Amino acid sequence: MPVPLRYSTAALAALAVALACGGDGPVDPPDPTPEPATLAISAGDAQAGAVGSPLDTSPAVVVRDQFG
């Protein structure tokens, strides 16, 4: 007794879907998020001034993350 055409078609479609799944290699984890590790004052430290008056040198800092 021959298998009806719709059963063959359904089986073929299921096989095609099963073969189409997967196949990709493993995904690498994302790079870690940079986090501040050190702070260094580069200019403007040890200044004093009145409120509202400009400073001679603008304060500046250097922030480095765990990667340098």
mmJSON file of the N, C-alpha and C atoms, coordinates in Angstrom:
{"data_MODEL":{"atom_site":{
"group_PDB":["ATOM","ATOM","ATOM","ATOM","ATOM","ATOM","ATOM","ATOM","ATOM","ATOM","ATOM","ATOM","ATOM","ATOM","ATOM","ATOM","ATOM","ATOM","ATOM","ATOM","ATOM","ATOM","ATOM","ATOM","ATOM","ATOM","ATOM","ATOM","ATOM","ATOM","ATOM","ATOM","ATOM","ATOM","ATOM","ATOM","ATOM","ATOM","ATOM","ATOM","ATOM","ATOM","ATOM","ATOM","ATOM","ATOM","ATOM","ATOM","ATOM","ATOM","ATOM","ATOM","ATOM","ATOM","ATOM","ATOM","ATOM","ATOM","ATOM","ATOM","ATOM","ATOM","ATOM","ATOM","ATOM","ATOM","ATOM","ATOM","ATOM","ATOM","ATOM","ATOM","ATOM","ATOM","ATOM","ATOM","ATOM","ATOM","ATOM","ATOM","ATOM","ATOM","ATOM","ATOM","ATOM","ATOM","ATOM","ATOM","ATOM","ATOM","ATOM","ATOM","ATOM","ATOM","ATOM","ATOM","ATOM","ATOM","ATOM","ATOM","ATOM","ATOM","ATOM","ATOM","ATOM","ATOM","ATOM","ATOM","ATOM","ATOM","ATOM","ATOM","ATOM","ATOM","ATOM","ATOM","ATOM","ATOM","ATOM","ATOM","ATOM","ATOM","ATOM","ATOM","ATOM","ATOM","ATOM","ATOM","ATOM","ATOM","ATOM","ATOM","ATOM","ATOM","ATOM","ATOM","ATOM","ATOM","ATOM","ATOM","ATOM","ATOM","ATOM","ATOM","ATOM","ATOM","ATOM","ATOM","ATOM","ATOM","ATOM","ATOM","ATOM","ATOM","ATOM","ATOM","ATOM","ATOM","ATOM","ATOM","ATOM","ATOM","ATOM","ATOM","ATOM","ATOM","ATOM","ATOM","ATOM","ATOM","ATOM","ATOM","ATOM","ATOM","ATOM","ATOM","ATOM","ATOM","ATOM","ATOM","ATOM","ATOM","ATOM","ATOM","ATOM","ATOM","ATOM","ATOM","ATOM","ATOM","ATOM","ATOM","ATOM","ATOM","ATOM","ATOM","ATOM","ATOM","ATOM","ATOM","ATOM","ATOM","ATOM","ATOM"],
"id":[1,2,3,4,5,6,7,8,9,10,11,12,13,14,15,16,17,18,19,20,21,22,23,24,25,26,27,28,29,30,31,32,33,34,35,36,37,38,39,40,41,42,43,44,45,46,47,48,49,50,51,52,53,54,55,56,57,58,59,60,61,62,63,64,65,66,67,68,69,70,71,72,73,74,75,76,77,78,79,80,81,82,83,84,85,86,87,88,89,90,91,92,93,94,95,96,97,98,99,100,101,102,103,104,105,106,107,108,109,110,111,112,113,114,115,116,117,118,119,120,121,122,123,124,125,126,127,128,129,130,131,132,133,134,135,136,137,138,139,140,141,142,143,144,145,146,147,148,149,150,151,152,153,154,155,156,157,158,159,160,161,162,163,164,165,166,167,168,169,170,171,172,173,174,175,176,177,178,179,180,181,182,183,184,185,186,187,188,189,190,191,192,193,194,195,196,197,198,199,200,201,202,203,204],
"type_symbol":["N","C","C","N","C","C","N","C","C","N","C","C","N","C","C","N","C","C","N","C","C","N","C","C","N","C","C","N","C","C","N","C","C","N","C","C","N","C","C","N","C","C","N","C","C","N","C","C","N","C","C","N","C","C","N","C","C","N","C","C","N","C","C","N","C","C","N","C","C","N","C","C","N","C","C","N","C","C","N","C","C","N","C","C","N","C","C","N","C","C","N","C","C","N","C","C","N","C","C","N","C","C","N","C","C","N","C","C","N","C","C","N","C","C","N","C","C","N","C","C","N","C","C","N","C","C","N","C","C","N","C","C","N","C","C","N","C","C","N","C","C","N","C","C","N","C","C","N","C","C","N","C","C","N","C","C","N","C","C","N","C","C","N","C","C","N","C","C","N","C","C","N","C","C","N","C","C","N","C","C","N","C","C","N","C","C","N","C","C","N","C","C","N","C","C","N","C","C","N","C","C","N","C","C"],
"label_atom_id":["N","CA","C","N","CA","C","N","CA","C","N","CA","C","N","CA","C","N","CA","C","N","CA","C","N","CA","C","N","CA","C","N","CA","C","N","CA","C","N","CA","C","N","CA","C","N","CA","C","N","CA","C","N","CA","C","N","CA","C","N","CA","C","N","CA","C","N","CA","C","N","CA","C","N","CA","C","N","CA","C","N","CA","C","N","CA","C","N","CA","C","N","CA","C","N","CA","C","N","CA","C","N","CA","C","N","CA","C","N","CA","C","N","CA","C","N","CA","C","N","CA","C","N","CA","C","N","CA","C","N","CA","C","N","CA","C","N","CA","C","N","CA","C","N","CA","C","N","CA","C","N","CA","C","N","CA","C","N","CA","C","N","CA","C","N","CA","C","N","CA","C","N","CA","C","N","CA","C","N","CA","C","N","CA","C","N","CA","C","N","CA","C","N","CA","C","N","CA","C","N","CA","C","N","CA","C","N","CA","C","N","CA","C","N","CA","C","N","CA","C","N","CA","C","N","CA","C","N","CA","C","N","CA","C","N","CA","C"],
"label_alt_id":[null,null,null,null,null,null,null,null,null,null,null,null,null,null,null,null,null,null,null,null,null,null,null,null,null,null,null,null,null,null,null,null,null,null,null,null,null,null,null,null,null,null,null,null,null,null,null,null,null,null,null,null,null,null,null,null,null,null,null,null,null,null,null,null,null,null,null,null,null,null,null,null,null,null,null,null,null,null,null,null,null,null,null,null,null,null,null,null,null,null,null,null,null,null,null,null,null,null,null,null,null,null,null,null,null,null,null,null,null,null,null,null,null,null,null,null,null,null,null,null,null,null,null,null,null,null,null,null,null,null,null,null,null,null,null,null,null,null,null,null,null,null,null,null,null,null,null,null,null,null,null,null,null,null,null,null,null,null,null,null,null,null,null,null,null,null,null,null,null,null,null,null,null,null,null,null,null,null,null,null,null,null,null,null,null,null,null,null,null,null,null,null,null,null,null,null,null,null,null,null,null,null,null,null],
"label_comp_id":["MET","MET","MET","PRO","PRO","PRO","VAL","VAL","VAL","PRO","PRO","PRO","LEU","LEU","LEU","ARG","ARG","ARG","TYR","TYR","TYR","SER","SER","SER","THR","THR","THR","ALA","ALA","ALA","ALA","ALA","ALA","LEU","LEU","LEU","ALA","ALA","ALA","ALA","ALA","ALA","LEU","LEU","LEU","ALA","ALA","ALA","VAL","VAL","VAL","ALA","ALA","ALA","LEU","LEU","LEU","ALA","ALA","ALA","CYS","CYS","CYS","GLY","GLY","GLY","GLY","GLY","GLY","ASP","ASP","ASP","GLY","GLY","GLY","PRO","PRO","PRO","VAL","VAL","VAL","ASP","ASP","ASP","PRO","PRO","PRO","PRO","PRO","PRO","ASP","ASP","ASP","PRO","PRO","PRO","THR","THR","THR","PRO","PRO","PRO","GLU","GLU","GLU","PRO","PRO","PRO","ALA","ALA","ALA","THR","THR","THR","LEU","LEU","LEU","ALA","ALA","ALA","ILE","ILE","ILE","SER","SER","SER","ALA","ALA","ALA","GLY","GLY","GLY","ASP","ASP","ASP","ALA","ALA","ALA","GLN","GLN","GLN","ALA","ALA","ALA","GLY","GLY","GLY","ALA","ALA","ALA","VAL","VAL","VAL","GLY","GLY","GLY","SER","SER","SER","PRO","PRO","PRO","LEU","LEU","LEU","ASP","ASP","ASP","THR","THR","THR","SER","SER","SER","PRO","PRO","PRO","ALA","ALA","ALA","VAL","VAL","VAL","VAL","VAL","VAL","VAL","VAL","VAL","ARG","ARG","ARG","ASP","ASP","ASP","GLN","GLN","GLN","PHE","PHE","PHE","GLY","GLY","GLY"],
"label_asym_id":["A","A","A","A","A","A","A","A","A","A","A","A","A","A","A","A","A","A","A","A","A","A","A","A","A","A","A","A","A","A","A","A","A","A","A","A","A","A","A","A","A","A","A","A","A","A","A","A","A","A","A","A","A","A","A","A","A","A","A","A","A","A","A","A","A","A","A","A","A","A","A","A","A","A","A","A","A","A","A","A","A","A","A","A","A","A","A","A","A","A","A","A","A","A","A","A","A","A","A","A","A","A","A","A","A","A","A","A","A","A","A","A","A","A","A","A","A","A","A","A","A","A","A","A","A","A","A","A","A","A","A","A","A","A","A","A","A","A","A","A","A","A","A","A","A","A","A","A","A","A","A","A","A","A","A","A","A","A","A","A","A","A","A","A","A","A","A","A","A","A","A","A","A","A","A","A","A","A","A","A","A","A","A","A","A","A","A","A","A","A","A","A","A","A","A","A","A","A","A","A","A","A","A","A"],
"label_entity_id":["1","1","1","1","1","1","1","1","1","1","1","1","1","1","1","1","1","1","1","1","1","1","1","1","1","1","1","1","1","1","1","1","1","1","1","1","1","1","1","1","1","1","1","1","1","1","1","1","1","1","1","1","1","1","1","1","1","1","1","1","1","1","1","1","1","1","1","1","1","1","1","1","1","1","1","1","1","1","1","1","1","1","1","1","1","1","1","1","1","1","1","1","1","1","1","1","1","1","1","1","1","1","1","1","1","1","1","1","1","1","1","1","1","1","1","1","1","1","1","1","1","1","1","1","1","1","1","1","1","1","1","1","1","1","1","1","1","1","1","1","1","1","1","1","1","1","1","1","1","1","1","1","1","1","1","1","1","1","1","1","1","1","1","1","1","1","1","1","1","1","1","1","1","1","1","1","1","1","1","1","1","1","1","1","1","1","1","1","1","1","1","1","1","1","1","1","1","1","1","1","1","1","1","1"],
"label_seq_id":[1,1,1,2,2,2,3,3,3,4,4,4,5,5,5,6,6,6,7,7,7,8,8,8,9,9,9,10,10,10,11,11,11,12,12,12,13,13,13,14,14,14,15,15,15,16,16,16,17,17,17,18,18,18,19,19,19,20,20,20,21,21,21,22,22,22,23,23,23,24,24,24,25,25,25,26,26,26,27,27,27,28,28,28,29,29,29,30,30,30,31,31,31,32,32,32,33,33,33,34,34,34,35,35,35,36,36,36,37,37,37,38,38,38,39,39,39,40,40,40,41,41,41,42,42,42,43,43,43,44,44,44,45,45,45,46,46,46,47,47,47,48,48,48,49,49,49,50,50,50,51,51,51,52,52,52,53,53,53,54,54,54,55,55,55,56,56,56,57,57,57,58,58,58,59,59,59,60,60,60,61,61,61,62,62,62,63,63,63,64,64,64,65,65,65,66,66,66,67,67,67,68,68,68],
"pdbx_PDB_ins_code":[null,null,null,null,null,null,null,null,null,null,null,null,null,null,null,null,null,null,null,null,null,null,null,null,null,null,null,null,null,null,null,null,null,null,null,null,null,null,null,null,null,null,null,null,null,null,null,null,null,null,null,null,null,null,null,null,null,null,null,null,null,null,null,null,null,null,null,null,null,null,null,null,null,null,null,null,null,null,null,null,null,null,null,null,null,null,null,null,null,null,null,null,null,null,null,null,null,null,null,null,null,null,null,null,null,null,null,null,null,null,null,null,null,null,null,null,null,null,null,null,null,null,null,null,null,null,null,null,null,null,null,null,null,null,null,null,null,null,null,null,null,null,null,null,null,null,null,null,null,null,null,null,null,null,null,null,null,null,null,null,null,null,null,null,null,null,null,null,null,null,null,null,null,null,null,null,null,null,null,null,null,null,null,null,null,null,null,null,null,null,null,null,null,null,null,null,null,null,null,null,null,null,null,null],
"Cartn_x":[0.843,0.0,0.892,0.772,1.627,1.258,2.266,2.058,1.432,0.371,-0.256,0.744,0.534,1.442,1.585,0.511,0.61,1.484,1.497,2.375,3.836,4.111,5.475,5.926,5.032,5.359,5.6,4.766,4.932,6.24,6.566,7.815,9.016,8.949,10.034,10.197,9.093,9.149,9.744,9.357,9.902,11.404,11.829,13.247,14.017,13.456,14.111,14.252,13.21,13.269,14.319,14.357,15.324,16.759,16.995,18.339,18.739,17.758,18.052,18.405,18.026,18.298,19.752,20.313,21.67,22.704,23.859,24.932,25.878,25.457,26.341,27.31,28.505,29.488,29.154,29.924,29.677,29.942,29.211,29.34,30.316,31.28,32.231,31.517,31.903,31.283,31.69,30.865,31.21,32.419,33.107,34.242,33.748,34.557,34.12,33.99,33.076,32.849,34.013,34.582,35.671,35.175,35.979,35.654,36.826,36.545,37.645,38.487,39.803,40.697,41.582,42.051,42.905,42.498,42.726,42.527,43.836,44.235,45.447,45.134,45.528,45.329,46.439,46.065,47.08,47.276,46.323,46.476,45.42,45.737,44.741,44.551,45.427,45.264,45.893,45.506,46.026,45.744,44.593,44.208,43.154,43.101,42.065,41.542,40.276,39.688,38.346,37.851,36.545,35.465,34.283,33.156,32.839,32.731,32.38,33.581,34.771,35.951,36.63,37.232,37.862,39.169,39.5,40.762,41.831,43.09,44.194,44.308,44.179,44.292,43.06,42.455,41.272,41.673,40.904,41.201,41.06,41.958,41.907,42.385,41.756,42.154,42.253,43.029,43.146,42.558,41.576,40.938,41.4,41.911,42.348,41.508,41.168,40.38,41.303,40.723,41.515,42.424,42.225,43.058,44.211,44.262,45.353,44.901],
"Cartn_y":[-1.177,0.0,1.245,2.121,3.309,4.34,5.067,6.132,7.323,7.883,9.046,10.191,10.984,12.073,13.088,13.383,14.411,13.946,12.637,12.141,12.242,11.936,12.057,13.51,14.394,15.818,16.332,15.922,16.348,15.813,14.564,13.981,14.688,15.004,15.715,17.119,17.793,19.137,19.086,18.087,17.94,17.662,16.85,16.56,17.82,18.608,19.843,20.826,20.933,21.829,21.333,20.03,19.471,19.687,19.545,19.747,21.22,22.117,23.547,24.102,23.422,23.902,23.648,24.573,24.393,24.593,24.026,24.135,25.287,26.269,27.376,26.919,27.457,27.133,27.859,27.593,28.27,29.768,30.538,31.997,32.405,33.253,33.742,34.673,34.656,35.573,37.007,37.983,39.377,39.824,40.832,41.394,42.005,41.935,42.528,44.041,44.592,46.035,46.723,47.774,48.488,49.124,48.989,49.584,50.454,51.623,52.477,51.77,51.815,51.154,52.16,53.192,54.197,55.592,56.557,57.98,58.691,59.589,60.373,61.832,62.7,64.139,64.618,65.269,65.716,67.227,67.983,69.444,70.038,71.206,71.968,71.584,70.741,70.387,71.469,71.501,72.436,73.896,74.166,75.545,75.996,77.273,77.85,79.091,79.369,80.55,80.843,82.03,82.432,81.868,81.674,81.166,82.15,81.651,82.473,83.046,82.96,83.481,82.338,82.641,81.574,81.088,79.846,79.276,79.476,79.489,79.672,78.487,77.292,76.076,75.222,74.742,73.891,72.555,72.063,70.735,69.659,68.673,67.583,66.292,65.199,63.881,62.912,61.854,60.78,59.527,58.931,57.709,56.553,55.503,54.315,53.121,52.274,51.084,49.9,48.728,47.559,47.086,47.585,47.216,48.193,49.243,50.21,51.456],
"Cartn_z":[0.0,0.0,0.0,-1.003,-1.086,-0.016,0.411,1.407,0.693,1.261,0.621,0.454,-0.56,-0.91,0.217,0.938,1.977,3.138,3.466,4.525,4.092,2.839,2.321,2.339,1.938,1.922,3.336,4.284,5.675,6.25,5.95,6.444,5.837,4.557,3.889,4.461,4.736,5.324,6.73,7.523,8.874,8.824,7.884,7.73,7.331,6.421,5.991,7.155,7.98,9.139,10.128,10.365,11.311,10.833,9.547,9.013,8.992,8.911,8.862,10.239,11.302,12.659,13.025,13.777,14.286,13.213,13.442,12.471,12.747,13.533,13.86,14.944,14.896,15.925,17.218,18.258,19.53,19.407,20.167,20.142,21.242,20.897,21.896,22.866,24.138,25.093,24.767,25.119,24.823,25.643,25.145,25.877,27.182,28.244,29.507,29.388,30.151,30.151,30.853,30.256,30.932,32.232,33.284,34.57,35.006,35.598,36.037,37.1,36.935,37.882,38.618,37.91,38.551,38.116,39.004,38.716,39.002,38.124,38.338,38.048,38.966,38.761,37.841,36.736,35.789,35.797,36.308,36.354,37.275,37.81,38.549,39.993,40.545,41.951,42.843,44.077,45.084,44.719,44.155,43.856,44.854,45.082,45.927,45.227,45.417,44.798,45.409,45.149,45.652,44.739,45.309,44.535,43.416,42.207,41.055,40.325,40.895,40.202,39.444,38.287,37.497,38.144,37.894,38.354,37.286,37.72,36.77,35.808,36.331,35.529,35.777,34.721,34.881,35.487,36.459,37.01,35.926,35.953,34.976,35.633,35.281,35.777,34.608,34.796,33.809,34.444,33.785,34.269,33.391,34.023,33.275,33.71,32.731,33.05,33.347,33.56,33.927,32.795,31.592,30.451,30.243,31.044,30.949,30.315],
"occupancy":[1.0,1.0,1.0,1.0,1.0,1.0,1.0,1.0,1.0,1.0,1.0,1.0,1.0,1.0,1.0,1.0,1.0,1.0,1.0,1.0,1.0,1.0,1.0,1.0,1.0,1.0,1.0,1.0,1.0,1.0,1.0,1.0,1.0,1.0,1.0,1.0,1.0,1.0,1.0,1.0,1.0,1.0,1.0,1.0,1.0,1.0,1.0,1.0,1.0,1.0,1.0,1.0,1.0,1.0,1.0,1.0,1.0,1.0,1.0,1.0,1.0,1.0,1.0,1.0,1.0,1.0,1.0,1.0,1.0,1.0,1.0,1.0,1.0,1.0,1.0,1.0,1.0,1.0,1.0,1.0,1.0,1.0,1.0,1.0,1.0,1.0,1.0,1.0,1.0,1.0,1.0,1.0,1.0,1.0,1.0,1.0,1.0,1.0,1.0,1.0,1.0,1.0,1.0,1.0,1.0,1.0,1.0,1.0,1.0,1.0,1.0,1.0,1.0,1.0,1.0,1.0,1.0,1.0,1.0,1.0,1.0,1.0,1.0,1.0,1.0,1.0,1.0,1.0,1.0,1.0,1.0,1.0,1.0,1.0,1.0,1.0,1.0,1.0,1.0,1.0,1.0,1.0,1.0,1.0,1.0,1.0,1.0,1.0,1.0,1.0,1.0,1.0,1.0,1.0,1.0,1.0,1.0,1.0,1.0,1.0,1.0,1.0,1.0,1.0,1.0,1.0,1.0,1.0,1.0,1.0,1.0,1.0,1.0,1.0,1.0,1.0,1.0,1.0,1.0,1.0,1.0,1.0,1.0,1.0,1.0,1.0,1.0,1.0,1.0,1.0,1.0,1.0,1.0,1.0,1.0,1.0,1.0,1.0,1.0,1.0,1.0,1.0,1.0,1.0],
"B_iso_or_equiv":[0.0,0.0,0.0,0.0,0.0,0.0,0.0,0.0,0.0,0.0,0.0,0.0,0.0,0.0,0.0,0.0,0.0,0.0,0.0,0.0,0.0,0.0,0.0,0.0,0.0,0.0,0.0,0.0,0.0,0.0,0.0,0.0,0.0,0.0,0.0,0.0,0.0,0.0,0.0,0.0,0.0,0.0,0.0,0.0,0.0,0.0,0.0,0.0,0.0,0.0,0.0,0.0,0.0,0.0,0.0,0.0,0.0,0.0,0.0,0.0,0.0,0.0,0.0,0.0,0.0,0.0,0.0,0.0,0.0,0.0,0.0,0.0,0.0,0.0,0.0,0.0,0.0,0.0,0.0,0.0,0.0,0.0,0.0,0.0,0.0,0.0,0.0,0.0,0.0,0.0,0.0,0.0,0.0,0.0,0.0,0.0,0.0,0.0,0.0,0.0,0.0,0.0,0.0,0.0,0.0,0.0,0.0,0.0,0.0,0.0,0.0,0.0,0.0,0.0,0.0,0.0,0.0,0.0,0.0,0.0,0.0,0.0,0.0,0.0,0.0,0.0,0.0,0.0,0.0,0.0,0.0,0.0,0.0,0.0,0.0,0.0,0.0,0.0,0.0,0.0,0.0,0.0,0.0,0.0,0.0,0.0,0.0,0.0,0.0,0.0,0.0,0.0,0.0,0.0,0.0,0.0,0.0,0.0,0.0,0.0,0.0,0.0,0.0,0.0,0.0,0.0,0.0,0.0,0.0,0.0,0.0,0.0,0.0,0.0,0.0,0.0,0.0,0.0,0.0,0.0,0.0,0.0,0.0,0.0,0.0,0.0,0.0,0.0,0.0,0.0,0.0,0.0,0.0,0.0,0.0,0.0,0.0,0.0,0.0,0.0,0.0,0.0,0.0,0.0],
"pdbx_formal_charge":[null,null,null,null,null,null,null,null,null,null,null,null,null,null,null,null,null,null,null,null,null,null,null,null,null,null,null,null,null,null,null,null,null,null,null,null,null,null,null,null,null,null,null,null,null,null,null,null,null,null,null,null,null,null,null,null,null,null,null,null,null,null,null,null,null,null,null,null,null,null,null,null,null,null,null,null,null,null,null,null,null,null,null,null,null,null,null,null,null,null,null,null,null,null,null,null,null,null,null,null,null,null,null,null,null,null,null,null,null,null,null,null,null,null,null,null,null,null,null,null,null,null,null,null,null,null,null,null,null,null,null,null,null,null,null,null,null,null,null,null,null,null,null,null,null,null,null,null,null,null,null,null,null,null,null,null,null,null,null,null,null,null,null,null,null,null,null,null,null,null,null,null,null,null,null,null,null,null,null,null,null,null,null,null,null,null,null,null,null,null,null,null,null,null,null,null,null,null,null,null,null,null,null,null],
"auth_seq_id":[1,1,1,2,2,2,3,3,3,4,4,4,5,5,5,6,6,6,7,7,7,8,8,8,9,9,9,10,10,10,11,11,11,12,12,12,13,13,13,14,14,14,15,15,15,16,16,16,17,17,17,18,18,18,19,19,19,20,20,20,21,21,21,22,22,22,23,23,23,24,24,24,25,25,25,26,26,26,27,27,27,28,28,28,29,29,29,30,30,30,31,31,31,32,32,32,33,33,33,34,34,34,35,35,35,36,36,36,37,37,37,38,38,38,39,39,39,40,40,40,41,41,41,42,42,42,43,43,43,44,44,44,45,45,45,46,46,46,47,47,47,48,48,48,49,49,49,50,50,50,51,51,51,52,52,52,53,53,53,54,54,54,55,55,55,56,56,56,57,57,57,58,58,58,59,59,59,60,60,60,61,61,61,62,62,62,63,63,63,64,64,64,65,65,65,66,66,66,67,67,67,68,68,68],
"auth_comp_id":["MET","MET","MET","PRO","PRO","PRO","VAL","VAL","VAL","PRO","PRO","PRO","LEU","LEU","LEU","ARG","ARG","ARG","TYR","TYR","TYR","SER","SER","SER","THR","THR","THR","ALA","ALA","ALA","ALA","ALA","ALA","LEU","LEU","LEU","ALA","ALA","ALA","ALA","ALA","ALA","LEU","LEU","LEU","ALA","ALA","ALA","VAL","VAL","VAL","ALA","ALA","ALA","LEU","LEU","LEU","ALA","ALA","ALA","CYS","CYS","CYS","GLY","GLY","GLY","GLY","GLY","GLY","ASP","ASP","ASP","GLY","GLY","GLY","PRO","PRO","PRO","VAL","VAL","VAL","ASP","ASP","ASP","PRO","PRO","PRO","PRO","PRO","PRO","ASP","ASP","ASP","PRO","PRO","PRO","THR","THR","THR","PRO","PRO","PRO","GLU","GLU","GLU","PRO","PRO","PRO","ALA","ALA","ALA","THR","THR","THR","LEU","LEU","LEU","ALA","ALA","ALA","ILE","ILE","ILE","SER","SER","SER","ALA","ALA","ALA","GLY","GLY","GLY","ASP","ASP","ASP","ALA","ALA","ALA","GLN","GLN","GLN","ALA","ALA","ALA","GLY","GLY","GLY","ALA","ALA","ALA","VAL","VAL","VAL","GLY","GLY","GLY","SER","SER","SER","PRO","PRO","PRO","LEU","LEU","LEU","ASP","ASP","ASP","THR","THR","THR","SER","SER","SER","PRO","PRO","PRO","ALA","ALA","ALA","VAL","VAL","VAL","VAL","VAL","VAL","VAL","VAL","VAL","ARG","ARG","ARG","ASP","ASP","ASP","GLN","GLN","GLN","PHE","PHE","PHE","GLY","GLY","GLY"],
"auth_asym_id":["A","A","A","A","A","A","A","A","A","A","A","A","A","A","A","A","A","A","A","A","A","A","A","A","A","A","A","A","A","A","A","A","A","A","A","A","A","A","A","A","A","A","A","A","A","A","A","A","A","A","A","A","A","A","A","A","A","A","A","A","A","A","A","A","A","A","A","A","A","A","A","A","A","A","A","A","A","A","A","A","A","A","A","A","A","A","A","A","A","A","A","A","A","A","A","A","A","A","A","A","A","A","A","A","A","A","A","A","A","A","A","A","A","A","A","A","A","A","A","A","A","A","A","A","A","A","A","A","A","A","A","A","A","A","A","A","A","A","A","A","A","A","A","A","A","A","A","A","A","A","A","A","A","A","A","A","A","A","A","A","A","A","A","A","A","A","A","A","A","A","A","A","A","A","A","A","A","A","A","A","A","A","A","A","A","A","A","A","A","A","A","A","A","A","A","A","A","A","A","A","A","A","A","A"],
"auth_atom_id":["N","CA","C","N","CA","C","N","CA","C","N","CA","C","N","CA","C","N","CA","C","N","CA","C","N","CA","C","N","CA","C","N","CA","C","N","CA","C","N","CA","C","N","CA","C","N","CA","C","N","CA","C","N","CA","C","N","CA","C","N","CA","C","N","CA","C","N","CA","C","N","CA","C","N","CA","C","N","CA","C","N","CA","C","N","CA","C","N","CA","C","N","CA","C","N","CA","C","N","CA","C","N","CA","C","N","CA","C","N","CA","C","N","CA","C","N","CA","C","N","CA","C","N","CA","C","N","CA","C","N","CA","C","N","CA","C","N","CA","C","N","CA","C","N","CA","C","N","CA","C","N","CA","C","N","CA","C","N","CA","C","N","CA","C","N","CA","C","N","CA","C","N","CA","C","N","CA","C","N","CA","C","N","CA","C","N","CA","C","N","CA","C","N","CA","C","N","CA","C","N","CA","C","N","CA","C","N","CA","C","N","CA","C","N","CA","C","N","CA","C","N","CA","C","N","CA","C","N","CA","C","N","CA","C","N","CA","C"],
"pdbx_PDB_model_num":[1,1,1,1,1,1,1,1,1,1,1,1,1,1,1,1,1,1,1,1,1,1,1,1,1,1,1,1,1,1,1,1,1,1,1,1,1,1,1,1,1,1,1,1,1,1,1,1,1,1,1,1,1,1,1,1,1,1,1,1,1,1,1,1,1,1,1,1,1,1,1,1,1,1,1,1,1,1,1,1,1,1,1,1,1,1,1,1,1,1,1,1,1,1,1,1,1,1,1,1,1,1,1,1,1,1,1,1,1,1,1,1,1,1,1,1,1,1,1,1,1,1,1,1,1,1,1,1,1,1,1,1,1,1,1,1,1,1,1,1,1,1,1,1,1,1,1,1,1,1,1,1,1,1,1,1,1,1,1,1,1,1,1,1,1,1,1,1,1,1,1,1,1,1,1,1,1,1,1,1,1,1,1,1,1,1,1,1,1,1,1,1,1,1,1,1,1,1,1,1,1,1,1,1]
}}}
